[in-house]
């Protein structure tokens, strides 16, 4: 299996500095700062990137599980809200909320919910984030 890579460079102090993150594939490069992480300034942040990774991983895991179960998903759309909160003297990712809407012909809600639960538990990013509370709201749409 391939090993994926990314890098980050930070220049300056915590509040007045700035950084740049880039993916090894070259598919994304973005700036980040204290403001983009802890306030509402423009730019990206590590938590947003974790959310993108988690949403992508879950969507693929759900699609794979549905396929193994004999269903052909038309669309699996997932968003992730990553909660960064002050805990004690530092900060911690305390919760990730996965929101999913999927179009899968011929499946009932019970079977879909079972597949969604298995995808949440089996997705490699969910497993890597095992110390974080992960919630899932998965809905079938037509």
C-alpha positions, 0 to 999 in steps of 0.5 A, spaced: 500 500 500 502 507 498 504 511 504 501 518 503 504 524 505 503 532 507 507 537 510 507 544 513 511 550 514 510 555 520 514 561 520 514 566 526 510 566 533 504 563 534 499 569 534 503 573 528 506 567 524 503 564 518 503 557 515 502 553 509 500 546 508 501 542 502 499 535 500 504 530 497 500 529 491 500 536 489 492 536 489 492 542 495 496 547 498 493 552 503 495 557 508 493 557 515 494 562 521 492 563 528 486 567 526 484 561 521 485 556 526 482 559 533 478 565 530 474 566 523 480 569 519 480 566 512 485 560 510 485 553 512 486 549 519 488 542 521 481 541 523 478 542 517 483 538 513 481 532 518 474 533 517 475 533 509 479 526 510 474 523 515 468 525 510 472 522 504 474 516 508 467 515 511 463 516 504 468 511 501 467 506 506 460 506 506 460 505 498 464 499 499 460 496 504 454 497 500 457 494 494 459 488 498 452 487 501 449 487 493 447 495 493 449 500 488 449 507 491 448 512 486 450 518 491 454 518 498 455 525 501 458 526 507 460 532 511 464 533 518 464 538 523 470 537 527 470 541 534 476 544 537 475 546 544 479 549 550 480 543 555 485 545 561 491 549 559 490 546 551 486 545 546 483 538 544 478 535 538 473 533 542 468 531 537 466 529 530 459 530 527 458 526 521 452 528 517 451 523 511 445 523 505 445 517 501 441 515 495 441 507 494 436 504 490 432 498 493 435 498 500 431 499 507 433 504 512 435 498 517 439 495 512 442 502 510 443 504 518 447 498 519 451 499 513 453 506 515 454 504 522 459 499 520 462 504 515 463 509 521 467 503 525 471 501 519 473 507 516 481 507 517 480 515 519 475 513 524 480 508 527 485 513 527 481 518 531 479 513 536 480 517 542 475 522 539 467 522 540 464 521 533 457 521 532 453 519 525 447 522 522 445 518 516 439 519 512 437 516 505 434 520 500 431 519 494 
